[in-house]
């Protein structure tokens, strides 16, 4: 039976003094792996120190060592994308690793990454911020601040605390993850270190499973770190952009917008119905117009991923009316209970507009909010119920 292939991708730019030592340690670890056929792909950005020439010569020493040279500097993200395309499409890899050329990543952990892949995980992440992982104790304050606080900011803004190390550059990635999100990774912002955050964020949005493996990050002893000030700018720009985009695409946001349109529809149609019908009937017809508008927009937009079939619409519209009626009932109950057991009295006055805010207003606001919660729950649970996965 032919073994599955895994390639460790090592991007290089002026790493001539590091690359041979790194390759030696990586290939030493390969000897401990029996159920995978492993190799290394070096992606060099046409290094001025001619790292690529040394790697070409080292192909005689190391089996399954491949070299890919970019004619122009592509940056970290660009180098990884070119390397992954080459490894998956030309070298028949099932898994690729992201790995630093300066031995900052511990090669002895590679078997643990592959074990997690064998267990069914789609990605394995080397983590510095779970028990067993660490960063260099002698790092300066600014490096620790950027790394530790940077990860906390990313987790907070993206509201995702499942992964503890978002910026780790030590990863194992399966082919299905890469092929799924490949077309989403063409933005120029992915040419630098922001690539790590963006790749992971998009993979998680698609529901791929992740395992974190602790490792001790070692600082390079030769050469300088390639992280520049643009890293901070691009990272902040990216996470804020995706946070806003995710919010605008969220079901809750759509629900609120549709609710606002429904309220406006009720107000406008009420004026029209009052020209041809008594107030109570006009009020009822205006509410029904708003309900109809909400139903249409909810089906076409808020719950577009669960759009109803034509034959379902009549019955579901009746359910939608009942659910909306439940919201009105909730508001009436809260207003009645508040007035009966608490009473109506002024809480405070807004002198600028000469308006009293009383308990009745607060009951109304509370009823509307709870009614909205009920509506969203009912729509999501009963009317546009999520289908079972096959």
Short mmCIF file of the C-alpha atoms (twelve columns), coordinates in Angstrom:
data_MODEL
# 
_entry.id   MODEL 
# 
loop_
_atom_site.group_PDB 
_atom_site.id 
_atom_site.type_symbol 
_atom_site.label_atom_id 
_atom_site.label_alt_id 
_atom_site.label_comp_id 
_atom_site.label_asym_id 
_atom_site.label_seq_id 
_atom_site.Cartn_x 
_atom_site.Cartn_y 
_atom_site.Cartn_z 
_atom_site.pdbx_PDB_model_num 
ATOM 1   C CA . UNK A 1   0.000   0.000  0.000  1 
ATOM 2   C CA . UNK A 2   1.396   3.390  -1.037 1 
ATOM 3   C CA . UNK A 3   2.056   5.747  1.865  1 
ATOM 4   C CA . UNK A 4   0.528   9.201  2.033  1 
ATOM 5   C CA . UNK A 5   2.904   12.076 1.365  1 
ATOM 6   C CA . UNK A 6   3.649   15.008 3.643  1 
ATOM 7   C CA . UNK A 7   5.895   17.921 2.667  1 
ATOM 8   C CA . UNK A 8   7.447   20.438 5.026  1 
ATOM 9   C CA . UNK A 9   7.417   23.814 3.260  1 
ATOM 10  C CA . UNK A 10  10.249  26.112 4.301  1 
ATOM 11  C CA . UNK A 11  10.179  29.671 2.860  1 
ATOM 12  C CA . UNK A 12  13.645  31.219 2.647  1 
ATOM 13  C CA . UNK A 13  15.106  34.658 2.078  1 
ATOM 14  C CA . UNK A 14  18.777  35.041 2.951  1 
ATOM 15  C CA . UNK A 15  18.863  31.855 5.058  1 
ATOM 16  C CA . UNK A 16  22.075  30.392 3.663  1 
ATOM 17  C CA . UNK A 17  23.632  30.129 7.148  1 
ATOM 18  C CA . UNK A 18  20.592  28.369 8.618  1 
ATOM 19  C CA . UNK A 19  19.146  26.103 5.957  1 
ATOM 20  C CA . UNK A 20  21.549  23.146 6.071  1 
ATOM 21  C CA . UNK A 21  21.293  22.806 9.851  1 
ATOM 22  C CA . UNK A 22  17.510  23.062 9.655  1 
ATOM 23  C CA . UNK A 23  17.287  20.414 6.935  1 
ATOM 24  C CA . UNK A 24  19.561  18.098 8.918  1 
ATOM 25  C CA . UNK A 25  17.299  18.285 11.983 1 
ATOM 26  C CA . UNK A 26  14.102  17.873 9.968  1 
ATOM 27  C CA . UNK A 27  15.387  14.810 8.106  1 
ATOM 28  C CA . UNK A 28  16.579  13.322 11.397 1 
ATOM 29  C CA . UNK A 29  12.963  13.470 12.597 1 
ATOM 30  C CA . UNK A 30  11.705  11.900 9.352  1 
ATOM 31  C CA . UNK A 31  13.538  8.683  10.302 1 
ATOM 32  C CA . UNK A 32  11.111  8.255  13.216 1 
ATOM 33  C CA . UNK A 33  8.031   8.390  10.960 1 
ATOM 34  C CA . UNK A 34  6.901   5.097  9.448  1 
ATOM 35  C CA . UNK A 35  3.393   5.649  8.114  1 
ATOM 36  C CA . UNK A 36  4.048   8.760  6.013  1 
ATOM 37  C CA . UNK A 37  6.406   9.479  3.136  1 
ATOM 38  C CA . UNK A 38  7.967   12.807 4.068  1 
ATOM 39  C CA . UNK A 39  9.909   15.406 2.140  1 
ATOM 40  C CA . UNK A 40  10.883  19.077 2.229  1 
ATOM 41  C CA . UNK A 41  10.012  21.835 -0.224 1 
ATOM 42  C CA . UNK A 42  12.145  24.970 0.061  1 
ATOM 43  C CA . UNK A 43  10.536  28.046 -1.497 1 
ATOM 44  C CA . UNK A 44  13.195  30.703 -2.001 1 
ATOM 45  C CA . UNK A 45  12.480  34.312 -2.940 1 
ATOM 46  C CA . UNK A 46  15.651  34.586 -5.051 1 
ATOM 47  C CA . UNK A 47  17.751  35.371 -1.984 1 
ATOM 48  C CA . UNK A 48  20.618  37.825 -2.526 1 
ATOM 49  C CA . UNK A 49  22.850  35.424 -0.525 1 
ATOM 50  C CA . UNK A 50  21.926  32.691 -3.050 1 
ATOM 51  C CA . UNK A 51  20.280  30.356 -0.530 1 
ATOM 52  C CA . UNK A 52  18.697  28.593 -3.514 1 
ATOM 53  C CA . UNK A 53  22.115  27.545 -4.876 1 
ATOM 54  C CA . UNK A 54  23.020  25.867 -1.587 1 
ATOM 55  C CA . UNK A 55  19.653  24.093 -1.474 1 
ATOM 56  C CA . UNK A 56  20.147  22.844 -5.026 1 
ATOM 57  C CA . UNK A 57  23.460  21.311 -3.970 1 
ATOM 58  C CA . UNK A 58  21.905  19.822 -0.819 1 
ATOM 59  C CA . UNK A 59  19.433  17.845 -2.944 1 
ATOM 60  C CA . UNK A 60  22.282  15.360 -3.407 1 
ATOM 61  C CA . UNK A 61  22.436  14.869 0.365  1 
ATOM 62  C CA . UNK A 62  18.765  14.829 1.298  1 
ATOM 63  C CA . UNK A 63  16.259  12.560 -0.417 1 
ATOM 64  C CA . UNK A 64  12.906  14.067 -1.475 1 
ATOM 65  C CA . UNK A 65  14.243  17.622 -1.110 1 
ATOM 66  C CA . UNK A 66  12.534  19.931 -3.607 1 
ATOM 67  C CA . UNK A 67  13.311  23.532 -4.524 1 
ATOM 68  C CA . UNK A 68  10.974  26.186 -5.880 1 
ATOM 69  C CA . UNK A 69  12.472  29.603 -6.699 1 
ATOM 70  C CA . UNK A 70  10.310  32.713 -7.002 1 
ATOM 71  C CA . UNK A 71  11.719  35.088 -9.633 1 
ATOM 72  C CA . UNK A 72  10.516  38.004 -7.485 1 
ATOM 73  C CA . UNK A 73  10.161  38.340 -3.724 1 
ATOM 74  C CA . UNK A 74  6.677   37.075 -2.843 1 
ATOM 75  C CA . UNK A 75  6.787   37.514 0.944  1 
ATOM 76  C CA . UNK A 76  5.839   34.908 3.502  1 
ATOM 77  C CA . UNK A 77  2.206   34.480 2.454  1 
ATOM 78  C CA . UNK A 78  3.035   34.449 -1.237 1 
ATOM 79  C CA . UNK A 79  5.813   31.898 -0.711 1 
ATOM 80  C CA . UNK A 80  3.491   29.585 1.241  1 
ATOM 81  C CA . UNK A 81  0.732   29.838 -1.362 1 
ATOM 82  C CA . UNK A 82  3.120   29.013 -4.201 1 
ATOM 83  C CA . UNK A 83  4.618   26.202 -2.152 1 
ATOM 84  C CA . UNK A 84  1.237   24.711 -1.250 1 
ATOM 85  C CA . UNK A 85  0.046   24.870 -4.849 1 
ATOM 86  C CA . UNK A 86  3.204   23.080 -5.942 1 
ATOM 87  C CA . UNK A 87  3.175   20.477 -3.144 1 
ATOM 88  C CA . UNK A 88  -0.478  19.514 -3.503 1 
ATOM 89  C CA . UNK A 89  -0.704  19.658 -7.311 1 
ATOM 90  C CA . UNK A 90  2.767   18.583 -8.444 1 
ATOM 91  C CA . UNK A 91  4.173   16.515 -5.576 1 
ATOM 92  C CA . UNK A 92  0.940   14.654 -4.678 1 
ATOM 93  C CA . UNK A 93  1.089   15.763 -1.039 1 
ATOM 94  C CA . UNK A 94  -1.824  15.030 1.284  1 
ATOM 95  C CA . UNK A 95  -0.473  17.253 4.038  1 
ATOM 96  C CA . UNK A 96  1.900   20.225 4.090  1 
ATOM 97  C CA . UNK A 97  3.695   21.856 7.008  1 
ATOM 98  C CA . UNK A 98  4.521   25.500 7.524  1 
ATOM 99  C CA . UNK A 99  8.003   25.614 9.027  1 
ATOM 100 C CA . UNK A 100 10.587  28.335 9.717  1 
ATOM 101 C CA . UNK A 101 14.033  28.119 8.176  1 
ATOM 102 C CA . UNK A 102 15.836  29.156 11.375 1 
ATOM 103 C CA . UNK A 103 14.752  26.228 13.640 1 
ATOM 104 C CA . UNK A 104 12.415  28.442 15.646 1 
ATOM 105 C CA . UNK A 105 10.016  25.502 15.301 1 
ATOM 106 C CA . UNK A 106 10.842  22.221 16.988 1 
ATOM 107 C CA . UNK A 107 11.125  19.525 14.270 1 
ATOM 108 C CA . UNK A 108 10.736  16.708 16.823 1 
ATOM 109 C CA . UNK A 109 7.044   17.673 17.076 1 
ATOM 110 C CA . UNK A 110 6.362   16.737 13.432 1 
ATOM 111 C CA . UNK A 111 5.263   13.148 14.315 1 
ATOM 112 C CA . UNK A 112 2.720   14.567 16.796 1 
ATOM 113 C CA . UNK A 113 1.250   16.787 14.075 1 
ATOM 114 C CA . UNK A 114 0.866   13.808 11.736 1 
ATOM 115 C CA . UNK A 115 -0.696  11.767 14.543 1 
ATOM 116 C CA . UNK A 116 -3.386  14.426 14.946 1 
ATOM 117 C CA . UNK A 117 -4.012  14.353 11.187 1 
ATOM 118 C CA . UNK A 118 -4.303  10.550 11.347 1 
ATOM 119 C CA . UNK A 119 -6.862  10.987 14.144 1 
ATOM 120 C CA . UNK A 120 -9.049  12.963 11.740 1 
ATOM 121 C CA . UNK A 121 -8.159  16.599 12.390 1 
ATOM 122 C CA . UNK A 122 -8.025  18.872 9.345  1 
ATOM 123 C CA . UNK A 123 -5.249  21.073 10.735 1 
ATOM 124 C CA . UNK A 124 -2.690  20.784 13.529 1 
ATOM 125 C CA . UNK A 125 -1.297  23.981 15.037 1 
ATOM 126 C CA . UNK A 126 1.863   24.433 17.030 1 
ATOM 127 C CA . UNK A 127 0.880   26.556 20.018 1 
ATOM 128 C CA . UNK A 128 3.031   28.645 22.346 1 
ATOM 129 C CA . UNK A 129 0.122   29.603 24.567 1 
ATOM 130 C CA . UNK A 130 -1.273  26.322 25.875 1 
ATOM 131 C CA . UNK A 131 0.246   24.248 28.716 1 
ATOM 132 C CA . UNK A 132 3.586   22.898 27.536 1 
ATOM 133 C CA . UNK A 133 4.203   25.716 25.072 1 
ATOM 134 C CA . UNK A 134 6.290   28.853 25.608 1 
ATOM 135 C CA . UNK A 135 8.079   31.825 24.101 1 
ATOM 136 C CA . UNK A 136 11.729  32.772 24.732 1 
ATOM 137 C CA . UNK A 137 12.300  34.105 28.241 1 
ATOM 138 C CA . UNK A 138 14.900  36.561 26.961 1 
ATOM 139 C CA . UNK A 139 12.615  38.214 24.441 1 
ATOM 140 C CA . UNK A 140 12.431  41.974 24.855 1 
ATOM 141 C CA . UNK A 141 9.255   43.532 26.219 1 
ATOM 142 C CA . UNK A 142 8.128   44.715 22.765 1 
ATOM 143 C CA . UNK A 143 8.375   41.198 21.293 1 
ATOM 144 C CA . UNK A 144 6.439   39.662 24.174 1 
ATOM 145 C CA . UNK A 145 3.868   42.445 24.018 1 
ATOM 146 C CA . UNK A 146 3.347   42.052 20.264 1 
ATOM 147 C CA . UNK A 147 2.983   38.287 20.549 1 
ATOM 148 C CA . UNK A 148 0.945   37.866 23.748 1 
ATOM 149 C CA . UNK A 149 -1.242  40.971 23.547 1 
ATOM 150 C CA . UNK A 150 -1.509  40.613 19.773 1 
ATOM 151 C CA . UNK A 151 -3.062  37.164 20.156 1 
ATOM 152 C CA . UNK A 152 -5.447  38.417 22.833 1 
ATOM 153 C CA . UNK A 153 -6.557  41.296 20.595 1 
ATOM 154 C CA . UNK A 154 -7.126  38.913 17.676 1 
ATOM 155 C CA . UNK A 155 -9.159  36.497 19.816 1 
ATOM 156 C CA . UNK A 156 -11.217 39.345 21.271 1 
ATOM 157 C CA . UNK A 157 -11.962 41.150 18.009 1 
ATOM 158 C CA . UNK A 158 -12.785 37.923 16.167 1 
ATOM 159 C CA . UNK A 159 -14.661 36.668 19.284 1 
ATOM 160 C CA . UNK A 160 -13.031 33.268 18.921 1 
ATOM 161 C CA . UNK A 161 -11.155 31.901 21.927 1 
ATOM 162 C CA . UNK A 162 -11.030 28.267 20.814 1 
ATOM 163 C CA . UNK A 163 -7.558  28.746 19.326 1 
ATOM 164 C CA . UNK A 164 -4.955  30.136 21.715 1 
ATOM 165 C CA . UNK A 165 -2.206  30.916 19.189 1 
ATOM 166 C CA . UNK A 166 -3.546  32.666 16.099 1 
ATOM 167 C CA . UNK A 167 -0.182  33.855 14.823 1 
ATOM 168 C CA . UNK A 168 1.715   30.593 15.006 1 
ATOM 169 C CA . UNK A 169 3.681   29.788 11.869 1 
ATOM 170 C CA . UNK A 170 4.082   26.086 12.707 1 
ATOM 171 C CA . UNK A 171 1.187   24.169 11.154 1 
ATOM 172 C CA . UNK A 172 0.125   21.002 9.376  1 
ATOM 173 C CA . UNK A 173 -2.592  21.553 6.758  1 
ATOM 174 C CA . UNK A 174 -4.537  18.919 4.836  1 
ATOM 175 C CA . UNK A 175 -5.235  19.186 1.142  1 
ATOM 176 C CA . UNK A 176 -9.002  19.574 1.592  1 
ATOM 177 C CA . UNK A 177 -8.500  22.669 3.764  1 
ATOM 178 C CA . UNK A 178 -6.260  24.327 1.200  1 
ATOM 179 C CA . UNK A 179 -8.406  23.485 -1.839 1 
ATOM 180 C CA . UNK A 180 -11.524 24.736 -0.050 1 
ATOM 181 C CA . UNK A 181 -10.171 28.186 0.820  1 
ATOM 182 C CA . UNK A 182 -7.560  28.651 -1.922 1 
ATOM 183 C CA . UNK A 183 -9.651  31.099 -3.954 1 
ATOM 184 C CA . UNK A 184 -10.241 33.250 -0.869 1 
ATOM 185 C CA . UNK A 185 -6.516  33.857 -0.368 1 
ATOM 186 C CA . UNK A 186 -5.694  36.118 -3.305 1 
ATOM 187 C CA . UNK A 187 -5.891  39.407 -1.399 1 
ATOM 188 C CA . UNK A 188 -2.596  41.337 -1.381 1 
ATOM 189 C CA . UNK A 189 -2.844  41.579 2.404  1 
ATOM 190 C CA . UNK A 190 -1.995  37.879 2.560  1 
ATOM 191 C CA . UNK A 191 1.477   38.488 1.173  1 
ATOM 192 C CA . UNK A 192 2.947   39.103 4.635  1 
ATOM 193 C CA . UNK A 193 2.597   37.675 8.138  1 
ATOM 194 C CA . UNK A 194 -1.130  38.457 8.139  1 
ATOM 195 C CA . UNK A 195 -1.367  35.339 5.982  1 
ATOM 196 C CA . UNK A 196 -1.264  33.195 9.134  1 
ATOM 197 C CA . UNK A 197 -4.264  34.910 10.736 1 
ATOM 198 C CA . UNK A 198 -6.260  35.105 7.516  1 
ATOM 199 C CA . UNK A 199 -5.680  31.477 6.571  1 
ATOM 200 C CA . UNK A 200 -6.704  30.229 10.011 1 
ATOM 201 C CA . UNK A 201 -9.750  32.508 10.183 1 
ATOM 202 C CA . UNK A 202 -11.042 31.334 6.810  1 
ATOM 203 C CA . UNK A 203 -10.397 27.659 7.664  1 
ATOM 204 C CA . UNK A 204 -12.366 28.028 10.905 1 
ATOM 205 C CA . UNK A 205 -15.223 29.771 9.090  1 
ATOM 206 C CA . UNK A 206 -15.546 26.649 6.949  1 
ATOM 207 C CA . UNK A 207 -15.815 24.482 10.064 1 
ATOM 208 C CA . UNK A 208 -12.551 22.563 9.733  1 
ATOM 209 C CA . UNK A 209 -11.352 20.807 12.884 1 
ATOM 210 C CA . UNK A 210 -8.201  22.033 14.626 1 
ATOM 211 C CA . UNK A 211 -5.812  20.482 17.140 1 
ATOM 212 C CA . UNK A 212 -3.194  22.477 19.042 1 
ATOM 213 C CA . UNK A 213 0.179   20.989 19.956 1 
ATOM 214 C CA . UNK A 214 2.376   22.768 22.524 1 
ATOM 215 C CA . UNK A 215 5.918   23.651 21.545 1 
ATOM 216 C CA . UNK A 216 8.688   25.930 22.769 1 
ATOM 217 C CA . UNK A 217 9.423   28.683 20.279 1 
ATOM 218 C CA . UNK A 218 13.161  29.312 19.973 1 
ATOM 219 C CA . UNK A 219 14.510  32.636 18.773 1 
ATOM 220 C CA . UNK A 220 16.802  32.599 15.785 1 
ATOM 221 C CA . UNK A 221 20.537  32.727 16.520 1 
ATOM 222 C CA . UNK A 222 21.627  33.778 13.016 1 
ATOM 223 C CA . UNK A 223 20.102  36.603 11.002 1 
ATOM 224 C CA . UNK A 224 17.355  39.062 11.901 1 
ATOM 225 C CA . UNK A 225 13.611  38.709 12.343 1 
ATOM 226 C CA . UNK A 226 11.723  39.766 9.223  1 
ATOM 227 C CA . UNK A 227 8.707   41.123 11.110 1 
ATOM 228 C CA . UNK A 228 8.372   44.852 10.398 1 
ATOM 229 C CA . UNK A 229 5.974   47.609 11.510 1 
ATOM 230 C CA . UNK A 230 3.648   46.802 8.605  1 
ATOM 231 C CA . UNK A 231 2.824   43.550 10.439 1 
ATOM 232 C CA . UNK A 232 0.912   45.456 13.153 1 
ATOM 233 C CA . UNK A 233 -0.865  47.725 10.667 1 
ATOM 234 C CA . UNK A 234 -1.902  44.900 8.338  1 
ATOM 235 C CA . UNK A 235 -3.020  42.675 11.218 1 
ATOM 236 C CA . UNK A 236 -5.231  45.341 12.796 1 
ATOM 237 C CA . UNK A 237 -6.619  46.305 9.410  1 
ATOM 238 C CA . UNK A 238 -7.431  42.698 8.581  1 
ATOM 239 C CA . UNK A 239 -9.124  41.686 11.852 1 
ATOM 240 C CA . UNK A 240 -11.227 44.872 11.993 1 
ATOM 241 C CA . UNK A 241 -12.270 44.421 8.373  1 
ATOM 242 C CA . UNK A 242 -13.331 40.790 8.811  1 
ATOM 243 C CA . UNK A 243 -15.086 41.569 12.102 1 
ATOM 244 C CA . UNK A 244 -17.227 44.243 10.442 1 
ATOM 245 C CA . UNK A 245 -17.821 42.000 7.414  1 
ATOM 246 C CA . UNK A 246 -18.848 39.068 9.618  1 
ATOM 247 C CA . UNK A 247 -21.202 41.316 11.574 1 
ATOM 248 C CA . UNK A 248 -22.874 42.615 8.419  1 
ATOM 249 C CA . UNK A 249 -23.323 39.045 7.195  1 
ATOM 250 C CA . UNK A 250 -24.597 37.727 10.526 1 
ATOM 251 C CA . UNK A 251 -28.160 36.468 10.880 1 
ATOM 252 C CA . UNK A 252 -28.787 38.672 13.912 1 
ATOM 253 C CA . UNK A 253 -27.836 41.809 11.967 1 
ATOM 254 C CA . UNK A 254 -30.116 40.823 9.088  1 
ATOM 255 C CA . UNK A 255 -32.918 40.060 11.547 1 
ATOM 256 C CA . UNK A 256 -32.657 43.528 13.100 1 
ATOM 257 C CA . UNK A 257 -32.621 45.245 9.699  1 
ATOM 258 C CA . UNK A 258 -35.650 43.250 8.511  1 
ATOM 259 C CA . UNK A 259 -37.448 44.091 11.759 1 
ATOM 260 C CA . UNK A 260 -36.769 47.790 11.160 1 
ATOM 261 C CA . UNK A 261 -38.112 47.545 7.604  1 
ATOM 262 C CA . UNK A 262 -41.191 45.789 8.975  1 
ATOM 263 C CA . UNK A 263 -41.798 48.575 11.484 1 
ATOM 264 C CA . UNK A 264 -41.448 51.203 8.737  1 
ATOM 265 C CA . UNK A 265 -43.812 49.210 6.522  1 
ATOM 266 C CA . UNK A 266 -46.397 49.127 9.296  1 
ATOM 267 C CA . UNK A 267 -46.137 52.886 9.839  1 
ATOM 268 C CA . UNK A 268 -46.442 53.783 6.151  1 
ATOM 269 C CA . UNK A 269 -49.213 51.349 5.282  1 
ATOM 270 C CA . UNK A 270 -51.212 52.416 8.327  1 
ATOM 271 C CA . UNK A 271 -51.544 55.883 6.830  1 
ATOM 272 C CA . UNK A 272 -52.830 54.395 3.590  1 
ATOM 273 C CA . UNK A 273 -55.278 51.945 5.149  1 
ATOM 274 C CA . UNK A 274 -56.746 54.694 7.331  1 
ATOM 275 C CA . UNK A 275 -57.988 56.401 4.168  1 
ATOM 276 C CA . UNK A 276 -60.225 53.442 3.325  1 
ATOM 277 C CA . UNK A 277 -60.904 51.616 6.601  1 
ATOM 278 C CA . UNK A 278 -61.754 52.280 10.273 1 
ATOM 279 C CA . UNK A 279 -58.725 52.723 12.538 1 
ATOM 280 C CA . UNK A 280 -58.835 49.276 14.216 1 
ATOM 281 C CA . UNK A 281 -59.127 47.475 10.875 1 
ATOM 282 C CA . UNK A 282 -56.484 49.729 9.336  1 
ATOM 283 C CA . UNK A 283 -54.199 48.984 12.288 1 
ATOM 284 C CA . UNK A 284 -54.671 45.218 11.818 1 
ATOM 285 C CA . UNK A 285 -54.092 45.409 8.061  1 
ATOM 286 C CA . UNK A 286 -50.923 47.489 8.576  1 
ATOM 287 C CA . UNK A 287 -49.581 44.892 11.014 1 
ATOM 288 C CA . UNK A 288 -50.303 42.154 8.473  1 
ATOM 289 C CA . UNK A 289 -48.488 44.103 5.752  1 
ATOM 290 C CA . UNK A 290 -45.462 44.350 8.062  1 
ATOM 291 C CA . UNK A 291 -45.674 40.625 8.843  1 
ATOM 292 C CA . UNK A 292 -45.815 39.808 5.121  1 
ATOM 293 C CA . UNK A 293 -42.834 42.048 4.407  1 
ATOM 294 C CA . UNK A 294 -40.854 40.449 7.260  1 
ATOM 295 C CA . UNK A 295 -41.727 36.970 6.020  1 
ATOM 296 C CA . UNK A 296 -40.590 37.684 2.459  1 
ATOM 297 C CA . UNK A 297 -37.327 39.355 3.493  1 
ATOM 298 C CA . UNK A 298 -36.596 36.695 6.125  1 
ATOM 299 C CA . UNK A 299 -36.971 33.956 3.535  1 
ATOM 300 C CA . UNK A 300 -34.965 35.737 0.854  1 
ATOM 301 C CA . UNK A 301 -32.235 37.248 3.053  1 
ATOM 302 C CA . UNK A 302 -32.101 36.502 6.793  1 
ATOM 303 C CA . UNK A 303 -32.567 32.749 6.316  1 
ATOM 304 C CA . UNK A 304 -31.477 32.542 2.676  1 
ATOM 305 C CA . UNK A 305 -29.392 29.457 3.470  1 
ATOM 306 C CA . UNK A 306 -32.580 27.682 4.579  1 
ATOM 307 C CA . UNK A 307 -34.954 29.125 1.969  1 
ATOM 308 C CA . UNK A 308 -38.414 27.568 2.026  1 
ATOM 309 C CA . UNK A 309 -39.733 25.551 -0.889 1 
ATOM 310 C CA . UNK A 310 -42.826 26.878 -2.677 1 
ATOM 311 C CA . UNK A 311 -45.103 24.199 -1.238 1 
ATOM 312 C CA . UNK A 312 -43.978 25.049 2.316  1 
ATOM 313 C CA . UNK A 313 -44.746 28.757 2.128  1 
ATOM 314 C CA . UNK A 314 -48.521 28.785 2.927  1 
ATOM 315 C CA . UNK A 315 -48.189 26.687 6.099  1 
ATOM 316 C CA . UNK A 316 -45.000 28.456 7.182  1 
ATOM 317 C CA . UNK A 317 -46.639 31.859 6.674  1 
ATOM 318 C CA . UNK A 318 -49.388 30.850 9.097  1 
ATOM 319 C CA . UNK A 319 -46.714 29.772 11.602 1 
ATOM 320 C CA . UNK A 320 -44.915 33.063 11.024 1 
ATOM 321 C CA . UNK A 321 -48.096 34.974 11.867 1 
ATOM 322 C CA . UNK A 322 -48.576 32.966 15.044 1 
ATOM 323 C CA . UNK A 323 -44.934 33.558 16.063 1 
ATOM 324 C CA . UNK A 324 -45.285 37.285 15.409 1 
ATOM 325 C CA . UNK A 325 -48.510 37.269 17.399 1 
ATOM 326 C CA . UNK A 326 -46.584 35.676 20.249 1 
ATOM 327 C CA . UNK A 327 -44.290 38.698 20.298 1 
ATOM 328 C CA . UNK A 328 -47.261 41.064 20.559 1 
ATOM 329 C CA . UNK A 329 -48.729 38.916 23.366 1 
ATOM 330 C CA . UNK A 330 -45.428 39.047 25.257 1 
ATOM 331 C CA . UNK A 331 -45.376 42.836 25.012 1 
ATOM 332 C CA . UNK A 332 -48.959 43.059 26.270 1 
ATOM 333 C CA . UNK A 333 -48.241 40.740 29.214 1 
ATOM 334 C CA . UNK A 334 -45.153 42.685 30.275 1 
ATOM 335 C CA . UNK A 335 -47.041 45.987 30.049 1 
ATOM 336 C CA . UNK A 336 -49.990 44.579 32.066 1 
ATOM 337 C CA . UNK A 337 -47.814 42.961 34.767 1 
ATOM 338 C CA . UNK A 338 -45.681 46.102 35.079 1 
ATOM 339 C CA . UNK A 339 -48.645 48.443 35.349 1 
ATOM 340 C CA . UNK A 340 -50.501 46.173 37.794 1 
ATOM 341 C CA . UNK A 341 -47.717 45.167 40.168 1 
ATOM 342 C CA . UNK A 342 -45.194 48.004 39.805 1 
ATOM 343 C CA . UNK A 343 -47.297 50.910 38.683 1 
ATOM 344 C CA . UNK A 344 -46.807 53.886 36.386 1 
ATOM 345 C CA . UNK A 345 -44.611 56.731 37.571 1 
ATOM 346 C CA . UNK A 346 -41.976 59.075 36.204 1 
ATOM 347 C CA . UNK A 347 -38.399 57.803 36.351 1 
ATOM 348 C CA . UNK A 348 -36.608 60.886 35.043 1 
ATOM 349 C CA . UNK A 349 -37.082 63.853 32.722 1 
ATOM 350 C CA . UNK A 350 -35.091 64.894 29.667 1 
ATOM 351 C CA . UNK A 351 -35.163 68.708 30.046 1 
ATOM 352 C CA . UNK A 352 -33.705 69.407 26.597 1 
ATOM 353 C CA . UNK A 353 -36.735 67.915 24.838 1 
ATOM 354 C CA . UNK A 354 -39.106 68.338 27.790 1 
ATOM 355 C CA . UNK A 355 -40.069 64.646 27.885 1 
ATOM 356 C CA . UNK A 356 -40.758 62.411 30.875 1 
ATOM 357 C CA . UNK A 357 -39.397 58.864 30.818 1 
ATOM 358 C CA . UNK A 358 -41.784 56.770 32.883 1 
ATOM 359 C CA . UNK A 359 -42.100 53.102 33.821 1 
ATOM 360 C CA . UNK A 360 -44.620 52.621 31.029 1 
ATOM 361 C CA . UNK A 361 -41.941 53.484 28.488 1 
ATOM 362 C CA . UNK A 362 -39.544 51.030 30.127 1 
ATOM 363 C CA . UNK A 363 -42.179 48.264 30.040 1 
ATOM 364 C CA . UNK A 364 -42.650 48.917 26.329 1 
ATOM 365 C CA . UNK A 365 -38.926 48.816 25.603 1 
ATOM 366 C CA . UNK A 366 -38.496 45.635 27.657 1 
ATOM 367 C CA . UNK A 367 -41.434 44.022 25.922 1 
ATOM 368 C CA . UNK A 368 -40.095 44.896 22.471 1 
ATOM 369 C CA . UNK A 369 -36.640 43.462 23.259 1 
ATOM 370 C CA . UNK A 370 -38.022 40.238 24.726 1 
ATOM 371 C CA . UNK A 371 -40.496 40.035 21.854 1 
ATOM 372 C CA . UNK A 372 -37.645 40.329 19.350 1 
ATOM 373 C CA . UNK A 373 -35.779 37.563 21.167 1 
ATOM 374 C CA . UNK A 374 -38.890 35.382 20.956 1 
ATOM 375 C CA . UNK A 375 -39.323 36.111 17.252 1 
ATOM 376 C CA . UNK A 376 -35.730 35.208 16.426 1 
ATOM 377 C CA . UNK A 377 -35.977 32.019 18.495 1 
ATOM 378 C CA . UNK A 378 -39.263 31.010 16.857 1 
ATOM 379 C CA . UNK A 379 -38.139 31.808 13.307 1 
ATOM 380 C CA . UNK A 380 -34.830 29.996 13.775 1 
ATOM 381 C CA . UNK A 381 -36.286 26.973 15.582 1 
ATOM 382 C CA . UNK A 382 -39.656 26.337 13.956 1 
ATOM 383 C CA . UNK A 383 -40.060 28.152 10.653 1 
ATOM 384 C CA . UNK A 384 -36.587 28.089 9.112  1 
ATOM 385 C CA . UNK A 385 -35.460 25.070 11.111 1 
ATOM 386 C CA . UNK A 386 -31.955 23.916 10.260 1 
ATOM 387 C CA . UNK A 387 -32.009 20.612 8.453  1 
ATOM 388 C CA . UNK A 388 -30.158 17.592 9.773  1 
ATOM 389 C CA . UNK A 389 -26.783 16.824 8.218  1 
ATOM 390 C CA . UNK A 390 -26.850 13.731 6.069  1 
# 
